[in-house]
């Protein structure tokens, strides 16, 4: 290493987990000190864990007026990951919904000291993310259009502006910077103590040392929480136990997919050039170097994210548990492991070459497989919530505390945050998968974040369909809630490499080919990842009539229905088929399987309905067969009359196909003539092969989810999670046809929706065509009009039928009119867009109906 950077005061290994000695803050195994006040007997909400996230939740619940808020901390507040965190705070997040969490956190931290009288050590010098490659500049442009319609202040700045803000940088490789004023860092210990002071001020009760030794559900849905000091009866429990969260979950039979990761950061002594600065340096994130750097007094602090082959998991804690007494300890530091990043930091910030290291902190932080926390109520366990898996707990703490408090008090999430739903994981999330993904997520922390990104570690899981082995080498597989599902398929001569891009890339041609296949011939798609539930019992009709805003279908029929929240927003979209009197099959998207199931189960419990609900997702395979030749192909394999008159749109029948019993529903998310076939998973391969063989004369072939997405946009089909979610009501989303406000049942959200309708809408979903070049919208881009931000896209794609880019987007009502011209920002450029009548391409049932009408009129 060509530098004089030295370790002037080696960090003592005596407080690492390799030594039996404990820090002065720790409790030895089995030694639980006395409480300073009597333990309460009851709690409305009991929070397990006194890190910044748990304490923030206690603060917000109490401030919002909930009585009997109790927090139990096993040793002392901040023990675990909070106390040693680097304390970075940023408005920036590459996703959409978590921007709201970050924004709220910073605004809270700005005023917390004035509210509580407790200093928090909040510094806000701003931050700069450094771009030193062309792809990184594109990523920043991509992120700018996803930020303009939010409140976050963020600017793409030139190298000259970067140098002005941070004069210590070597500018040789700097192409641009993403500047976020208001970013900075906060003292984690002081932040937690201020939140605790605020929580107590509003009436919350915080107990420590008070380890939880057992969790026991009661028949009425409450919890008996055992501690060495006694038992508390709680109406709900929130697991906010940091890297102990897995052990808390195991008390009630859950295996939360969280694992501690060794994260190191380095602190230097005073650096003369830093001390001479007139103002604090902005926080620097050198993305190619994969490290962050900030000022620490008159020195510097920098922390790297090693590549996955070098990073260290504390996987022994997964199998053996956290060592007793571990609380404010650290791991043995390992400077050699991060030396590549140290050298890159010295190249970017040359003053580091002559700096002395006074401390190397190596502590545990908790990762989930996808790096996102698990926030919300858990499916299958009544009144058990989680706030765990925070790799960035300091910036998430404030916003998550508010988000969960609002949800607990109102009965619904205040906004969409499904990417953090704890129910996105299930039994398929094994320990080997979790470890592989945690390594990948940590090592990929600062890689360029492309749209349609795929990550391949730990795949496949146990969730593979009956045709996976047949298809896995024929196309590009996507990962959906543990499932492998084809995105698109290869043909000889295609570029089959994984080549993510912000522009059209190697999948663009194959997807067009598949769209043409479905429009002109017949295609087959694997739809097995759909979530599938069976609902039956004495009160099944009453339960579903209460949950869904549409009328229930008659026996043998299917419809599209929506579950709404109490304030009239769209919680979920499902298809419902009544298979027999009182027996229903419910189908939802792969990403919302347990999210939807939990909502249904909760209503069953709260309403006391006599209903049996079973999740049959993994046992049933699904094939979609779509295109003008689909009927002809299927008719070859069954004696059932598949004609239009005998098997009508949205009808469902039990049939035999190639002598295999299955259920067939005439529906297709491509909007073309098609069927969905539901069969036992072991029979799926035989059904698929029979269909492919029967369809040779009709030109049958495979198609994937990319083509389906393009075709559904051409037909004007809305998608849950895009055009509708917990942030939107069904009227502004144009779902009026599916909402039966006049049905007798008082469905959830009905009264709120009537109020929304009476007040009138302020925005509407608009259907846009765009003139682009080699880039297409995908959703969450900013929409402009007359130089002002007026809305955002929700989804987008290229229409191969009309040869135009399409997008849905929300606009103010006065702009959501046919013929209105706006602009959509893509990669730093504003493209002309026009609001048009939807759809651009009529669905097959509509075309058939119009043709019959035309023939009748003639």
ABEGO torsion letter per residue (X at the ends): XBBABBBABBBBAAABAABABBBAABBBBGBBBBBABBBBABBABBBBEABAAAAAAAAAAAAAGBBGBBBBBABBBGBEAAAABAGBBBABBABAAAAAAAAAAAAAAAAAAAAAGBBAGBBBAEBBBBBABAAAAAAAAAAAAAAAABABBBBBBBAAAAAAABAABBAAABABBBBBBGBEBBBAAAAAAAAAAAAAAAGBBBBOBBBBABBBBBAAGBBBBBBAAEBBBBABBBBAAEAAAAAAAAAAGBBBBBBBBBBBBBBBBBBAAAAABABBBBBBBBAAAGBBBBBBEABBBBBBBBBAAABBBBAAAAAAEBBBGBAABBBBBBAAAAAAAAAAAAAABAAAAABBBABBBBBBBBBBAAGBBBBEBBBGBBGBBBBBGBABAAAAAAAAAAAAAAAAAAGBBABBAAAABAAABBAABBAAAAAAAAAAAAAAAABBBBBGBBBABGOBBABBBAAAAAAAAABBBBBBGGBBBBABBBBBGBBABBBBBABBBAAAAAAAAAAAAAAABBBBBBAAABBBBBBBEAAAAAAAAAABABBBBBBGBBBBBBBBBAAGBBABBBBBBBABBGBBBBBBBAAAAAAAAAAAAAAAAAAGBBBBBBBAAAABBBBBBBEAAAAAAAAAABABBABAAABBBGBBBBBBBGGBBBBBBBBBAAGBBBBBBBBBAAAAAAAAAAAAAAAAAAGBBBBBAAAAAAAAAAAGBBBBGBABBAABBAAAAGAAAABBAABABBBBGAAAAAAAAAAEBABBBBBBBBBBBABBBAEGBBBBBGGBBAEBBABBBBBAAAGBBBBBBBBBAAABBBGBBBBBBBGGBBBBBBBBBOBABBBAAAAAAAAAAAAAAX
